[in-house]
Amino acid sequence: MEGQRSLLRAIRLEDLDQAQSILGENPDSVLEIDPTTRETGLHVSAKNALGEFVDAILESPSVDFSLQDARGYDVLQSAMESLDQTIVQKIHSAMSERAPHLLNNPPHLTADQ
């Protein structure tokens, strides 16, 4: 992301102001994927129980709940890693509203993989 600020970097530094600024300028920054871990900012925020970051990211209309990290985890599975039920519920609620098909037919359980 030459010349662009990185949402993932802001999250990993736990710089909420920077993350919110990046999201405000570019809602599609939620689609930034770490080339090694294949995690998005929502994966990182969810698994590390960074609730304010999760809230900020979920405001973006560009969130893609179907993206999986290198382990094959979707964002709900990453949230479950945090053991923070509030984070899990936020992700589950957002998925119920915006991607209910993924809750009933998760990509990691489809026959074509």
Biopython code that builds the backbone (N, CA, C, O; Angstrom):
import numpy as np
from Bio.PDB.StructureBuilder import StructureBuilder

atoms = [
    (1, "MET", "N", (0.833, -1.184, 0.000)),
    (1, "MET", "CA", (0.000, 0.000, 0.000)),
    (1, "MET", "C", (0.876, 1.244, 0.000)),
    (1, "MET", "O", (0.779, 2.092, 0.887)),
    (2, "GLU", "N", (1.705, 1.333, -0.980)),
    (2, "GLU", "CA", (2.635, 2.447, -1.125)),
    (2, "GLU", "C", (1.863, 3.761, -1.178)),
    (2, "GLU", "O", (0.944, 3.920, -1.982)),
    (3, "GLY", "N", (2.248, 4.701, -0.312)),
    (3, "GLY", "CA", (1.628, 6.009, -0.315)),
    (3, "GLY", "C", (0.316, 6.081, 0.443)),
    (3, "GLY", "O", (-0.223, 7.171, 0.633)),
    (4, "GLN", "N", (-0.204, 4.956, 0.876)),
    (4, "GLN", "CA", (-1.454, 4.948, 1.625)),
    (4, "GLN", "C", (-1.182, 4.545, 3.063)),
    (4, "GLN", "O", (-0.269, 3.771, 3.351)),
    (5, "ARG", "N", (-1.996, 5.086, 3.956)),
    (5, "ARG", "CA", (-1.886, 4.685, 5.355)),
    (5, "ARG", "C", (-2.547, 3.326, 5.517)),
    (5, "ARG", "O", (-3.520, 3.015, 4.829)),
    (6, "SER", "N", (-2.025, 2.528, 6.417)),
    (6, "SER", "CA", (-2.493, 1.164, 6.587)),
    (6, "SER", "C", (-3.413, 1.027, 7.797)),
    (6, "SER", "O", (-3.026, 1.340, 8.923)),
    (7, "LEU", "N", (-4.629, 0.559, 7.552)),
    (7, "LEU", "CA", (-5.558, 0.286, 8.642)),
    (7, "LEU", "C", (-5.002, -0.818, 9.538)),
    (7, "LEU", "O", (-5.074, -0.719, 10.763)),
    (8, "LEU", "N", (-4.453, -1.861, 8.935)),
    (8, "LEU", "CA", (-3.887, -2.950, 9.734)),
    (8, "LEU", "C", (-2.788, -2.443, 10.667)),
    (8, "LEU", "O", (-2.721, -2.839, 11.830)),
    (9, "ARG", "N", (-1.943, -1.580, 10.156)),
    (9, "ARG", "CA", (-0.854, -1.042, 10.988)),
    (9, "ARG", "C", (-1.424, -0.232, 12.145)),
    (9, "ARG", "O", (-0.961, -0.365, 13.278)),
    (10, "ALA", "N", (-2.416, 0.600, 11.877)),
    (10, "ALA", "CA", (-3.042, 1.404, 12.933)),
    (10, "ALA", "C", (-3.664, 0.508, 14.003)),
    (10, "ALA", "O", (-3.570, 0.803, 15.194)),
    (11, "ILE", "N", (-4.291, -0.574, 13.581)),
    (11, "ILE", "CA", (-4.905, -1.501, 14.540)),
    (11, "ILE", "C", (-3.832, -2.185, 15.375)),
    (11, "ILE", "O", (-3.952, -2.282, 16.597)),
    (12, "ARG", "N", (-2.797, -2.654, 14.716)),
    (12, "ARG", "CA", (-1.728, -3.351, 15.453)),
    (12, "ARG", "C", (-1.014, -2.421, 16.438)),
    (12, "ARG", "O", (-0.487, -2.874, 17.454)),
    (13, "LEU", "N", (-0.998, -1.132, 16.137)),
    (13, "LEU", "CA", (-0.426, -0.141, 17.057)),
    (13, "LEU", "C", (-1.464, 0.343, 18.072)),
    (13, "LEU", "O", (-1.155, 1.142, 18.957)),
    (14, "GLU", "N", (-2.692, -0.149, 17.933)),
    (14, "GLU", "CA", (-3.827, 0.247, 18.768)),
    (14, "GLU", "C", (-4.021, 1.761, 18.765)),
    (14, "GLU", "O", (-4.268, 2.378, 19.800)),
    (15, "ASP", "N", (-3.902, 2.338, 17.573)),
    (15, "ASP", "CA", (-4.078, 3.773, 17.374)),
    (15, "ASP", "C", (-5.480, 4.003, 16.806)),
    (15, "ASP", "O", (-5.674, 4.054, 15.591)),
    (16, "LEU", "N", (-6.447, 4.141, 17.708)),
    (16, "LEU", "CA", (-7.842, 4.269, 17.301)),
    (16, "LEU", "C", (-8.086, 5.527, 16.474)),
    (16, "LEU", "O", (-8.818, 5.479, 15.485)),
    (17, "ASP", "N", (-7.489, 6.647, 16.858)),
    (17, "ASP", "CA", (-7.681, 7.884, 16.092)),
    (17, "ASP", "C", (-7.216, 7.712, 14.648)),
    (17, "ASP", "O", (-7.901, 8.129, 13.714)),
    (18, "GLN", "N", (-6.055, 7.098, 14.473)),
    (18, "GLN", "CA", (-5.525, 6.858, 13.121)),
    (18, "GLN", "C", (-6.451, 5.912, 12.353)),
    (18, "GLN", "O", (-6.752, 6.150, 11.184)),
    (19, "ALA", "N", (-6.900, 4.846, 13.008)),
    (19, "ALA", "CA", (-7.785, 3.885, 12.343)),
    (19, "ALA", "C", (-9.083, 4.563, 11.902)),
    (19, "ALA", "O", (-9.543, 4.357, 10.779)),
    (20, "GLN", "N", (-9.667, 5.366, 12.781)),
    (20, "GLN", "CA", (-10.907, 6.058, 12.431)),
    (20, "GLN", "C", (-10.684, 7.049, 11.297)),
    (20, "GLN", "O", (-11.545, 7.205, 10.431)),
    (21, "SER", "N", (-9.554, 7.709, 11.295)),
    (21, "SER", "CA", (-9.224, 8.644, 10.219)),
    (21, "SER", "C", (-9.112, 7.907, 8.882)),
    (21, "SER", "O", (-9.644, 8.359, 7.868)),
    (22, "ILE", "N", (-8.425, 6.789, 8.895)),
    (22, "ILE", "CA", (-8.263, 5.990, 7.672)),
    (22, "ILE", "C", (-9.617, 5.500, 7.177)),
    (22, "ILE", "O", (-9.912, 5.578, 5.984)),
    (23, "LEU", "N", (-10.437, 4.996, 8.090)),
    (23, "LEU", "CA", (-11.769, 4.509, 7.708)),
    (23, "LEU", "C", (-12.639, 5.637, 7.162)),
    (23, "LEU", "O", (-13.411, 5.431, 6.225)),
    (24, "GLY", "N", (-12.518, 6.828, 7.744)),
    (24, "GLY", "CA", (-13.284, 7.973, 7.270)),
    (24, "GLY", "C", (-12.899, 8.389, 5.864)),
    (24, "GLY", "O", (-13.753, 8.763, 5.060)),
    (25, "GLU", "N", (-11.613, 8.322, 5.572)),
    (25, "GLU", "CA", (-11.117, 8.691, 4.244)),
    (25, "GLU", "C", (-11.370, 7.607, 3.207)),
    (25, "GLU", "O", (-11.612, 7.899, 2.036)),
    (26, "ASN", "N", (-11.312, 6.355, 3.646)),
    (26, "ASN", "CA", (-11.403, 5.240, 2.706)),
    (26, "ASN", "C", (-12.102, 4.043, 3.355)),
    (26, "ASN", "O", (-11.438, 3.180, 3.930)),
    (27, "PRO", "N", (-13.438, 3.983, 3.269)),
    (27, "PRO", "CA", (-14.163, 2.861, 3.868)),
    (27, "PRO", "C", (-13.713, 1.495, 3.337)),
    (27, "PRO", "O", (-13.865, 0.482, 4.020)),
    (28, "ASP", "N", (-13.164, 1.469, 2.126)),
    (28, "ASP", "CA", (-12.687, 0.203, 1.555)),
    (28, "ASP", "C", (-11.392, -0.287, 2.200)),
    (28, "ASP", "O", (-10.931, -1.388, 1.898)),
    (29, "SER", "N", (-10.804, 0.517, 3.084)),
    (29, "SER", "CA", (-9.581, 0.076, 3.766)),
    (29, "SER", "C", (-9.832, -1.169, 4.610)),
    (29, "SER", "O", (-8.887, -1.855, 4.998)),
    (30, "VAL", "N", (-11.100, -1.463, 4.896)),
    (30, "VAL", "CA", (-11.422, -2.687, 5.646)),
    (30, "VAL", "C", (-11.086, -3.938, 4.845)),
    (30, "VAL", "O", (-11.039, -5.037, 5.399)),
    (31, "LEU", "N", (-10.855, -3.778, 3.549)),
    (31, "LEU", "CA", (-10.532, -4.916, 2.683)),
    (31, "LEU", "C", (-9.031, -5.169, 2.585)),
    (31, "LEU", "O", (-8.602, -6.103, 1.908)),
    (32, "GLU", "N", (-8.228, -4.338, 3.259)),
    (32, "GLU", "CA", (-6.777, -4.553, 3.288)),
    (32, "GLU", "C", (-6.493, -5.911, 3.934)),
    (32, "GLU", "O", (-7.028, -6.224, 4.998)),
    (33, "ILE", "N", (-5.657, -6.702, 3.289)),
    (33, "ILE", "CA", (-5.345, -8.052, 3.770)),
    (33, "ILE", "C", (-3.844, -8.170, 4.007)),
    (33, "ILE", "O", (-3.037, -7.816, 3.147)),
    (34, "ASP", "N", (-3.484, -8.670, 5.184)),
    (34, "ASP", "CA", (-2.077, -8.919, 5.485)),
    (34, "ASP", "C", (-1.593, -10.034, 4.563)),
    (34, "ASP", "O", (-2.203, -11.102, 4.531)),
    (35, "PRO", "N", (-0.513, -9.815, 3.813)),
    (35, "PRO", "CA", (-0.071, -10.819, 2.842)),
    (35, "PRO", "C", (0.412, -12.126, 3.473)),
    (35, "PRO", "O", (0.413, -13.164, 2.812)),
    (36, "THR", "N", (0.817, -12.090, 4.725)),
    (36, "THR", "CA", (1.308, -13.300, 5.385)),
    (36, "THR", "C", (0.192, -14.066, 6.090)),
    (36, "THR", "O", (0.027, -15.268, 5.884)),
    (37, "THR", "N", (-0.569, -13.361, 6.922)),
    (37, "THR", "CA", (-1.600, -14.021, 7.736)),
    (37, "THR", "C", (-2.951, -14.084, 7.041)),
    (37, "THR", "O", (-3.830, -14.844, 7.449)),
    (38, "ARG", "N", (-3.117, -13.284, 5.988)),
    (38, "ARG", "CA", (-4.380, -13.155, 5.249)),
    (38, "ARG", "C", (-5.495, -12.560, 6.120)),
    (38, "ARG", "O", (-6.674, -12.693, 5.794)),
    (39, "GLU", "N", (-5.126, -11.913, 7.216)),
    (39, "GLU", "CA", (-6.108, -11.301, 8.101)),
    (39, "GLU", "C", (-6.481, -9.903, 7.610)),
    (39, "GLU", "O", (-5.663, -9.186, 7.033)),
    (40, "THR", "N", (-7.734, -9.542, 7.854)),
    (40, "THR", "CA", (-8.193, -8.174, 7.647)),
    (40, "THR", "C", (-8.130, -7.451, 8.990)),
    (40, "THR", "O", (-7.846, -8.058, 10.022)),
    (41, "GLY", "N", (-8.395, -6.166, 8.962)),
    (41, "GLY", "CA", (-8.446, -5.413, 10.208)),
    (41, "GLY", "C", (-9.506, -5.936, 11.155)),
    (41, "GLY", "O", (-9.329, -5.899, 12.372)),
    (42, "LEU", "N", (-10.609, -6.425, 10.605)),
    (42, "LEU", "CA", (-11.666, -6.963, 11.459)),
    (42, "LEU", "C", (-11.210, -8.256, 12.128)),
    (42, "LEU", "O", (-11.510, -8.478, 13.301)),
    (43, "HIS", "N", (-10.488, -9.114, 11.402)),
    (43, "HIS", "CA", (-9.926, -10.324, 12.019)),
    (43, "HIS", "C", (-9.035, -9.947, 13.209)),
    (43, "HIS", "O", (-9.192, -10.476, 14.309)),
    (44, "VAL", "N", (-8.099, -9.023, 12.967)),
    (44, "VAL", "CA", (-7.128, -8.634, 13.993)),
    (44, "VAL", "C", (-7.834, -7.995, 15.187)),
    (44, "VAL", "O", (-7.535, -8.324, 16.335)),
    (45, "SER", "N", (-8.761, -7.090, 14.921)),
    (45, "SER", "CA", (-9.487, -6.414, 15.996)),
    (45, "SER", "C", (-10.322, -7.394, 16.804)),
    (45, "SER", "O", (-10.359, -7.327, 18.033)),
    (46, "ALA", "N", (-10.987, -8.299, 16.111)),
    (46, "ALA", "CA", (-11.858, -9.258, 16.791)),
    (46, "ALA", "C", (-11.063, -10.215, 17.668)),
    (46, "ALA", "O", (-11.397, -10.403, 18.838)),
    (47, "LYS", "N", (-10.024, -10.818, 17.123)),
    (47, "LYS", "CA", (-9.294, -11.827, 17.908)),
    (47, "LYS", "C", (-8.528, -11.221, 19.075)),
    (47, "LYS", "O", (-8.223, -11.915, 20.045)),
    (48, "ASN", "N", (-8.212, -9.923, 18.989)),
    (48, "ASN", "CA", (-7.505, -9.241, 20.073)),
    (48, "ASN", "C", (-8.445, -8.450, 20.984)),
    (48, "ASN", "O", (-7.997, -7.673, 21.826)),
    (49, "ALA", "N", (-9.749, -8.655, 20.807)),
    (49, "ALA", "CA", (-10.775, -8.029, 21.646)),
    (49, "ALA", "C", (-10.641, -6.509, 21.704)),
    (49, "ALA", "O", (-10.728, -5.906, 22.773)),
    (50, "LEU", "N", (-10.429, -5.905, 20.548)),
    (50, "LEU", "CA", (-10.331, -4.447, 20.445)),
    (50, "LEU", "C", (-11.700, -3.908, 20.028)),
    (50, "LEU", "O", (-11.928, -3.578, 18.864)),
    (51, "GLY", "N", (-12.595, -3.828, 21.001)),
    (51, "GLY", "CA", (-13.994, -3.502, 20.749)),
    (51, "GLY", "C", (-14.238, -2.212, 19.999)),
    (51, "GLY", "O", (-15.084, -2.169, 19.106)),
    (52, "GLU", "N", (-13.511, -1.152, 20.346)),
    (52, "GLU", "CA", (-13.720, 0.129, 19.662)),
    (52, "GLU", "C", (-13.306, 0.046, 18.197)),
    (52, "GLU", "O", (-13.910, 0.692, 17.340)),
    (53, "PHE", "N", (-12.282, -0.747, 17.911)),
    (53, "PHE", "CA", (-11.848, -0.940, 16.530)),
    (53, "PHE", "C", (-12.890, -1.756, 15.767)),
    (53, "PHE", "O", (-13.205, -1.454, 14.617)),
    (54, "VAL", "N", (-13.423, -2.798, 16.421)),
    (54, "VAL", "CA", (-14.479, -3.605, 15.799)),
    (54, "VAL", "C", (-15.659, -2.707, 15.450)),
    (54, "VAL", "O", (-16.179, -2.770, 14.336)),
    (55, "ASP", "N", (-16.086, -1.870, 16.398)),
    (55, "ASP", "CA", (-17.211, -0.959, 16.150)),
    (55, "ASP", "C", (-16.944, -0.052, 14.953)),
    (55, "ASP", "O", (-17.804, 0.113, 14.088)),
    (56, "ALA", "N", (-15.755, 0.531, 14.908)),
    (56, "ALA", "CA", (-15.408, 1.452, 13.817)),
    (56, "ALA", "C", (-15.412, 0.732, 12.473)),
    (56, "ALA", "O", (-15.915, 1.264, 11.483)),
    (57, "ILE", "N", (-14.859, -0.464, 12.437)),
    (57, "ILE", "CA", (-14.794, -1.220, 11.179)),
    (57, "ILE", "C", (-16.185, -1.645, 10.728)),
    (57, "ILE", "O", (-16.492, -1.601, 9.537)),
    (58, "LEU", "N", (-17.026, -2.055, 11.670)),
    (58, "LEU", "CA", (-18.371, -2.505, 11.302)),
    (58, "LEU", "C", (-19.230, -1.380, 10.733)),
    (58, "LEU", "O", (-20.258, -1.648, 10.110)),
    (59, "GLU", "N", (-18.831, -0.136, 10.932)),
    (59, "GLU", "CA", (-19.559, 0.989, 10.338)),
    (59, "GLU", "C", (-19.333, 1.081, 8.831)),
    (59, "GLU", "O", (-20.120, 1.710, 8.123)),
    (60, "SER", "N", (-18.280, 0.466, 8.344)),
    (60, "SER", "CA", (-17.982, 0.518, 6.908)),
    (60, "SER", "C", (-18.929, -0.393, 6.135)),
    (60, "SER", "O", (-19.144, -1.541, 6.523)),
    (61, "PRO", "N", (-19.494, 0.116, 5.044)),
    (61, "PRO", "CA", (-20.344, -0.733, 4.206)),
    (61, "PRO", "C", (-19.537, -1.750, 3.396)),
    (61, "PRO", "O", (-20.109, -2.629, 2.752)),
    (62, "SER", "N", (-18.220, -1.630, 3.431)),
    (62, "SER", "CA", (-17.360, -2.476, 2.591)),
    (62, "SER", "C", (-16.895, -3.764, 3.262)),
    (62, "SER", "O", (-16.190, -4.557, 2.636)),
    (63, "VAL", "N", (-17.267, -3.991, 4.511)),
    (63, "VAL", "CA", (-16.822, -5.201, 5.214)),
    (63, "VAL", "C", (-17.242, -6.437, 4.431)),
    (63, "VAL", "O", (-18.387, -6.552, 3.995)),
    (64, "ASP", "N", (-16.304, -7.353, 4.261)),
    (64, "ASP", "CA", (-16.581, -8.629, 3.589)),
    (64, "ASP", "C", (-16.417, -9.737, 4.624)),
    (64, "ASP", "O", (-15.301, -10.135, 4.958)),
    (65, "PHE", "N", (-17.539, -10.223, 5.119)),
    (65, "PHE", "CA", (-17.525, -11.229, 6.175)),
    (65, "PHE", "C", (-17.076, -12.601, 5.681)),
    (65, "PHE", "O", (-16.799, -13.485, 6.491)),
    (66, "SER", "N", (-17.003, -12.789, 4.384)),
    (66, "SER", "CA", (-16.626, -14.100, 3.844)),
    (66, "SER", "C", (-15.114, -14.306, 3.783)),
    (66, "SER", "O", (-14.653, -15.427, 3.567)),
    (67, "LEU", "N", (-14.334, -13.233, 3.971)),
    (67, "LEU", "CA", (-12.878, -13.364, 3.883)),
    (67, "LEU", "C", (-12.344, -14.238, 5.010)),
    (67, "LEU", "O", (-12.746, -14.110, 6.166)),
    (68, "GLN", "N", (-11.437, -15.120, 4.647)),
    (68, "GLN", "CA", (-10.826, -16.023, 5.622)),
    (68, "GLN", "C", (-9.339, -15.736, 5.723)),
    (68, "GLN", "O", (-8.699, -15.336, 4.751)),
    (69, "ASP", "N", (-8.800, -15.946, 6.920)),
    (69, "ASP", "CA", (-7.361, -15.768, 7.098)),
    (69, "ASP", "C", (-6.625, -17.016, 6.613)),
    (69, "ASP", "O", (-7.246, -17.936, 6.081)),
    (70, "ALA", "N", (-5.322, -17.049, 6.792)),
    (70, "ALA", "CA", (-4.504, -18.163, 6.292)),
    (70, "ALA", "C", (-4.863, -19.492, 6.953)),
    (70, "ALA", "O", (-4.581, -20.558, 6.406)),
    (71, "ARG", "N", (-5.483, -19.428, 8.126)),
    (71, "ARG", "CA", (-5.900, -20.654, 8.818)),
    (71, "ARG", "C", (-7.284, -21.115, 8.386)),
    (71, "ARG", "O", (-7.747, -22.180, 8.793)),
    (72, "GLY", "N", (-7.944, -20.301, 7.555)),
    (72, "GLY", "CA", (-9.301, -20.611, 7.132)),
    (72, "GLY", "C", (-10.359, -20.074, 8.077)),
    (72, "GLY", "O", (-11.522, -20.467, 7.979)),
    (73, "TYR", "N", (-9.988, -19.185, 8.993)),
    (73, "TYR", "CA", (-10.920, -18.613, 9.958)),
    (73, "TYR", "C", (-11.615, -17.397, 9.357)),
    (73, "TYR", "O", (-10.977, -16.536, 8.753)),
    (74, "ASP", "N", (-12.933, -17.343, 9.534)),
    (74, "ASP", "CA", (-13.657, -16.130, 9.180)),
    (74, "ASP", "C", (-13.636, -15.198, 10.396)),
    (74, "ASP", "O", (-13.049, -15.534, 11.425)),
    (75, "VAL", "N", (-14.269, -14.038, 10.281)),
    (75, "VAL", "CA", (-14.182, -13.064, 11.372)),
    (75, "VAL", "C", (-14.900, -13.533, 12.633)),
    (75, "VAL", "O", (-14.486, -13.183, 13.738)),
    (76, "LEU", "N", (-15.959, -14.313, 12.491)),
    (76, "LEU", "CA", (-16.649, -14.819, 13.676)),
    (76, "LEU", "C", (-15.749, -15.798, 14.434)),
    (76, "LEU", "O", (-15.696, -15.770, 15.664)),
    (77, "GLN", "N", (-15.054, -16.648, 13.712)),
    (77, "GLN", "CA", (-14.120, -17.570, 14.362)),
    (77, "GLN", "C", (-12.979, -16.801, 15.027)),
    (77, "GLN", "O", (-12.536, -17.168, 16.115)),
    (78, "SER", "N", (-12.508, -15.747, 14.386)),
    (78, "SER", "CA", (-11.470, -14.909, 14.997)),
    (78, "SER", "C", (-11.993, -14.257, 16.271)),
    (78, "SER", "O", (-11.275, -14.171, 17.267)),
    (79, "ALA", "N", (-13.236, -13.802, 16.242)),
    (79, "ALA", "CA", (-13.840, -13.203, 17.437)),
    (79, "ALA", "C", (-13.925, -14.221, 18.571)),
    (79, "ALA", "O", (-13.692, -13.882, 19.731)),
    (80, "MET", "N", (-14.254, -15.454, 18.240)),
    (80, "MET", "CA", (-14.348, -16.494, 19.268)),
    (80, "MET", "C", (-13.000, -16.748, 19.941)),
    (80, "MET", "O", (-12.948, -17.136, 21.107)),
    (81, "GLU", "N", (-11.919, -16.528, 19.207)),
    (81, "GLU", "CA", (-10.578, -16.679, 19.788)),
    (81, "GLU", "C", (-10.333, -15.694, 20.925)),
    (81, "GLU", "O", (-9.552, -15.977, 21.833)),
    (82, "SER", "N", (-10.987, -14.555, 20.883)),
    (82, "SER", "CA", (-10.777, -13.523, 21.896)),
    (82, "SER", "C", (-11.381, -13.912, 23.243)),
    (82, "SER", "O", (-10.980, -13.385, 24.281)),
    (83, "LEU", "N", (-12.338, -14.827, 23.227)),
    (83, "LEU", "CA", (-13.088, -15.225, 24.423)),
    (83, "LEU", "C", (-13.873, -14.056, 25.014)),
    (83, "LEU", "O", (-14.278, -14.103, 26.176)),
    (84, "ASP", "N", (-14.088, -13.017, 24.225)),
    (84, "ASP", "CA", (-14.847, -11.841, 24.650)),
    (84, "ASP", "C", (-16.236, -11.944, 24.025)),
    (84, "ASP", "O", (-16.405, -11.733, 22.824)),
    (85, "GLN", "N", (-17.217, -12.269, 24.847)),
    (85, "GLN", "CA", (-18.563, -12.500, 24.329)),
    (85, "GLN", "C", (-19.188, -11.251, 23.711)),
    (85, "GLN", "O", (-20.030, -11.359, 22.820)),
    (86, "THR", "N", (-18.789, -10.082, 24.168)),
    (86, "THR", "CA", (-19.305, -8.844, 23.574)),
    (86, "THR", "C", (-18.837, -8.725, 22.128)),
    (86, "THR", "O", (-19.618, -8.372, 21.244)),
    (87, "ILE", "N", (-17.567, -9.018, 21.890)),
    (87, "ILE", "CA", (-17.019, -8.968, 20.526)),
    (87, "ILE", "C", (-17.702, -10.019, 19.660)),
    (87, "ILE", "O", (-18.107, -9.734, 18.532)),
    (88, "VAL", "N", (-17.828, -11.223, 20.183)),
    (88, "VAL", "CA", (-18.480, -12.303, 19.432)),
    (88, "VAL", "C", (-19.896, -11.881, 19.056)),
    (88, "VAL", "O", (-20.318, -12.075, 17.916)),
    (89, "GLN", "N", (-20.628, -11.308, 20.001)),
    (89, "GLN", "CA", (-22.008, -10.901, 19.740)),
    (89, "GLN", "C", (-22.076, -9.775, 18.709)),
    (89, "GLN", "O", (-22.963, -9.778, 17.855)),
    (90, "LYS", "N", (-21.157, -8.817, 18.777)),
    (90, "LYS", "CA", (-21.140, -7.724, 17.794)),
    (90, "LYS", "C", (-20.942, -8.272, 16.377)),
    (90, "LYS", "O", (-21.643, -7.883, 15.443)),
    (91, "ILE", "N", (-19.977, -9.179, 16.239)),
    (91, "ILE", "CA", (-19.698, -9.761, 14.921)),
    (91, "ILE", "C", (-20.885, -10.595, 14.458)),
    (91, "ILE", "O", (-21.304, -10.500, 13.305)),
    (92, "HIS", "N", (-21.425, -11.409, 15.354)),
    (92, "HIS", "CA", (-22.564, -12.264, 14.999)),
    (92, "HIS", "C", (-23.764, -11.419, 14.577)),
    (92, "HIS", "O", (-24.427, -11.725, 13.586)),
    (93, "SER", "N", (-24.037, -10.365, 15.326)),
    (93, "SER", "CA", (-25.168, -9.485, 14.985)),
    (93, "SER", "C", (-24.975, -8.832, 13.620)),
    (93, "SER", "O", (-25.902, -8.774, 12.812)),
    (94, "ALA", "N", (-23.766, -8.344, 13.373)),
    (94, "ALA", "CA", (-23.486, -7.715, 12.079)),
    (94, "ALA", "C", (-23.630, -8.723, 10.945)),
    (94, "ALA", "O", (-24.178, -8.403, 9.890)),
    (95, "MET", "N", (-23.142, -9.928, 11.160)),
    (95, "MET", "CA", (-23.270, -10.964, 10.125)),
    (95, "MET", "C", (-24.737, -11.341, 9.919)),
    (95, "MET", "O", (-25.161, -11.578, 8.788)),
    (96, "SER", "N", (-25.511, -11.398, 11.002)),
    (96, "SER", "CA", (-26.937, -11.726, 10.895)),
    (96, "SER", "C", (-27.672, -10.721, 10.024)),
    (96, "SER", "O", (-28.564, -11.085, 9.257)),
    (97, "GLU", "N", (-27.292, -9.454, 10.149)),
    (97, "GLU", "CA", (-27.928, -8.392, 9.373)),
    (97, "GLU", "C", (-27.414, -8.318, 7.940)),
    (97, "GLU", "O", (-28.194, -8.142, 7.005)),
    (98, "ARG", "N", (-26.100, -8.451, 7.769)),
    (98, "ARG", "CA", (-25.478, -8.135, 6.482)),
    (98, "ARG", "C", (-25.036, -9.344, 5.671)),
    (98, "ARG", "O", (-24.832, -9.236, 4.462)),
    (99, "ALA", "N", (-24.886, -10.490, 6.320)),
    (99, "ALA", "CA", (-24.436, -11.690, 5.597)),
    (99, "ALA", "C", (-24.999, -12.953, 6.248)),
    (99, "ALA", "O", (-24.244, -13.857, 6.603)),
    (100, "PRO", "N", (-26.325, -13.018, 6.407)),
    (100, "PRO", "CA", (-26.906, -14.177, 7.109)),
    (100, "PRO", "C", (-26.606, -15.508, 6.431)),
    (100, "PRO", "O", (-26.552, -16.547, 7.089)),
    (101, "HIS", "N", (-26.412, -15.475, 5.125)),
    (101, "HIS", "CA", (-26.108, -16.711, 4.395)),
    (101, "HIS", "C", (-24.808, -17.347, 4.881)),
    (101, "HIS", "O", (-24.646, -18.564, 4.792)),
    (102, "LEU", "N", (-23.888, -16.545, 5.388)),
    (102, "LEU", "CA", (-22.617, -17.090, 5.880)),
    (102, "LEU", "C", (-22.776, -17.789, 7.226)),
    (102, "LEU", "O", (-22.013, -18.701, 7.548)),
    (103, "LEU", "N", (-23.757, -17.368, 8.008)),
    (103, "LEU", "CA", (-23.995, -18.040, 9.284)),
    (103, "LEU", "C", (-24.609, -19.416, 9.066)),
    (103, "LEU", "O", (-24.336, -20.352, 9.818)),
    (104, "ASN", "N", (-25.435, -19.533, 8.041)),
    (104, "ASN", "CA", (-26.106, -20.801, 7.755)),
    (104, "ASN", "C", (-25.295, -21.712, 6.854)),
    (104, "ASN", "O", (-25.526, -22.921, 6.819)),
    (105, "ASN", "N", (-24.342, -21.137, 6.122)),
    (105, "ASN", "CA", (-23.539, -21.910, 5.176)),
    (105, "ASN", "C", (-22.131, -21.317, 5.130)),
    (105, "ASN", "O", (-21.740, -20.713, 4.131)),
    (106, "PRO", "N", (-21.367, -21.492, 6.221)),
    (106, "PRO", "CA", (-20.033, -20.888, 6.260)),
    (106, "PRO", "C", (-19.146, -21.376, 5.126)),
    (106, "PRO", "O", (-19.208, -22.547, 4.753)),
    (107, "PRO", "N", (-18.317, -20.487, 4.568)),
    (107, "PRO", "CA", (-17.460, -20.871, 3.441)),
    (107, "PRO", "C", (-16.542, -22.041, 3.765)),
    (107, "PRO", "O", (-16.233, -22.843, 2.884)),
    (108, "HIS", "N", (-16.102, -22.152, 5.016)),
    (108, "HIS", "CA", (-15.179, -23.222, 5.380)),
    (108, "HIS", "C", (-15.862, -24.586, 5.468)),
    (108, "HIS", "O", (-15.185, -25.601, 5.631)),
    (109, "LEU", "N", (-17.185, -24.625, 5.364)),
    (109, "LEU", "CA", (-17.902, -25.896, 5.422)),
    (109, "LEU", "C", (-18.534, -26.291, 4.096)),
    (109, "LEU", "O", (-19.280, -27.268, 4.032)),
    (110, "THR", "N", (-18.248, -25.549, 3.046)),
    (110, "THR", "CA", (-18.840, -25.874, 1.755)),
    (110, "THR", "C", (-18.125, -27.054, 1.122)),
    (110, "THR", "O", (-16.940, -27.279, 1.368)),
    (111, "ALA", "N", (-18.842, -27.797, 0.317)),
    (111, "ALA", "CA", (-18.317, -29.036, -0.269)),
    (111, "ALA", "C", (-17.263, -28.792, -1.340)),
    (111, "ALA", "O", (-16.464, -29.683, -1.627)),
    (112, "ASP", "N", (-17.244, -27.601, -1.938)),
    (112, "ASP", "CA", (-16.333, -27.367, -3.057)),
    (112, "ASP", "C", (-14.929, -26.940, -2.625)),
    (112, "ASP", "O", (-14.132, -26.529, -3.468)),
    (113, "GLN", "N", (-14.614, -27.025, -1.358)),
    (113, "GLN", "CA", (-13.262, -26.651, -0.913)),
    (113, "GLN", "C", (-12.430, -27.868, -0.629)),
    (113, "GLN", "O", (-11.266, -27.745, -0.245)),
]
sb = StructureBuilder()
sb.init_structure("model")
sb.init_model(0)
sb.init_chain("A")
sb.init_seg("    ")
for serial, (resi, resn, name, xyz) in enumerate(atoms, 1):
    if name == "N":
        sb.init_residue(resn, " ", resi, " ")
    sb.init_atom(name, np.array(xyz, "f"), 0.0, 1.0, " ", f" {name:<3s}", serial, name[0])
structure = sb.get_structure()
